[in-house]
Amino acid sequence: MDEIKNLESLGLVLPSPFYIVGAVLFGIIGYIAFRRGRKTTSPVLTWTGVALMFYPYAVSQTWLLWLVGAGLCGFLYVKWE
């Protein structure tokens, strides 16, 4: 337990399970969009997929992760065809 307290004193905290589920979910959706974009030579799908896969590394708050992910998935839904 001392190790966890030491990390928390340095400002490092473990993400919540809800954050981890969101990061994995949006990563999988991003991978699917990336593959579809490469197959159909659609740069919009390809780059949206890349954004979905990598943006969780830049976002630290759970609510923001889900908000941005939902927005990117909505954009992906509109541009899918």
C-alpha positions as CSV (number, residue, x, y, z in Angstrom):
1,M,0.0,0.0,0.0
2,D,2.9,2.3,0.5
3,E,3.8,2.2,-3.2
4,I,0.3,3.4,-4.1
5,K,0.5,6.2,-1.6
6,N,3.9,7.2,-2.9
7,L,2.6,7.3,-6.5
8,E,-0.4,9.3,-5.5
9,S,1.8,11.8,-3.7
10,L,3.7,12.3,-7.1
11,G,0.4,13.0,-8.8
12,L,0.0,9.5,-10.5
13,V,-3.3,7.8,-10.0
14,L,-4.7,4.7,-11.6
15,P,-7.6,5.2,-14.0
16,S,-11.1,4.1,-13.0
17,P,-12.5,0.9,-14.5
18,F,-15.1,3.0,-16.4
19,Y,-12.2,4.9,-18.0
20,I,-10.4,1.6,-19.0
21,V,-13.6,0.2,-20.5
22,G,-14.1,3.4,-22.5
23,A,-10.5,3.4,-23.8
24,V,-10.7,-0.2,-24.9
25,L,-14.1,0.2,-26.5
26,F,-13.2,3.3,-28.5
27,G,-9.9,1.7,-29.4
28,I,-11.7,-1.3,-30.9
29,I,-14.2,1.0,-32.8
30,G,-11.3,3.1,-34.0
31,Y,-9.5,0.0,-35.3
32,I,-12.6,-1.1,-37.2
33,A,-12.9,2.3,-38.7
34,F,-9.2,2.4,-39.6
35,R,-9.5,-1.0,-41.4
36,R,-12.6,0.1,-43.2
37,G,-11.0,3.3,-44.3
38,R,-7.9,1.6,-45.6
39,K,-10.0,-1.0,-47.5
40,T,-12.3,1.6,-49.1
41,T,-9.5,4.3,-49.5
42,S,-11.5,6.7,-47.4
43,P,-9.2,9.1,-45.6
44,V,-12.0,10.4,-43.4
45,L,-12.7,7.0,-42.0
46,T,-9.0,6.2,-41.7
47,W,-8.1,9.4,-39.8
48,T,-11.2,9.2,-37.6
49,G,-10.2,5.6,-36.7
50,V,-6.7,6.8,-35.8
51,A,-8.1,9.6,-33.7
52,L,-10.4,7.1,-31.8
53,M,-7.5,4.8,-31.2
54,F,-5.1,7.4,-29.8
55,Y,-7.0,10.2,-28.2
56,P,-7.4,8.3,-24.8
57,Y,-3.7,8.8,-24.3
58,A,-4.2,12.6,-24.3
59,V,-7.4,12.7,-22.1
60,S,-7.2,12.1,-18.4
61,Q,-10.8,12.6,-17.2
62,T,-13.4,9.9,-17.6
63,W,-16.3,12.2,-18.6
64,L,-14.1,13.9,-21.3
65,L,-13.1,10.5,-22.7
66,W,-16.7,9.4,-23.1
67,L,-17.8,12.8,-24.5
68,V,-15.1,13.0,-27.1
69,G,-15.5,9.3,-27.9
70,A,-19.2,9.7,-28.4
71,G,-18.7,12.7,-30.6
72,L,-16.1,10.9,-32.8
73,C,-18.4,7.8,-33.0
74,G,-21.3,10.0,-34.1
75,F,-19.1,11.6,-36.8
76,L,-18.0,8.2,-37.9
77,Y,-21.6,7.0,-38.1
78,V,-22.5,9.9,-40.4
79,K,-19.5,9.3,-42.6
80,W,-19.5,5.5,-42.7
81,E,-21.1,5.1,-46.2
